């Protein structure tokens, strides 16, 4: 499973990742519609995007969230009823909503931000299996 990873030391805060993400998925340059968020703090920059943990799958009352064959958590827009349970229960707060969108959205590790990051702060990293399996083995 390929997941997005971010190197804080390399990030220059240009937010190109946010721009290309929203442009790719919503056809407009709009930070609110980006599946990755970069925030400036007093300690530099912080990032927020889905780590594919799968916790949202467990709380979706209509089973609109599933893990695809590559291990990526995907939202089925046709099944989703917009209840926002996944948004409220996401442990990393990376299931996003925008005022103009009726349904939540999240990073699916597509790599468009990686290809466009001028500083090389983003990469796709191969994990051997979905995170919940790794978590389950290590903690129970």
Secondary structure by P-SEA (a helix, b strand, c coil): cbbbbbccccccccaaaaaaaaaacccccccccccbbbbbccccbbbbcccccccccccccccccccccccbbbbcccccccccccccccccccccccccccbbbbbccccccccccccccbbbbbbcccaaaaaaaacc
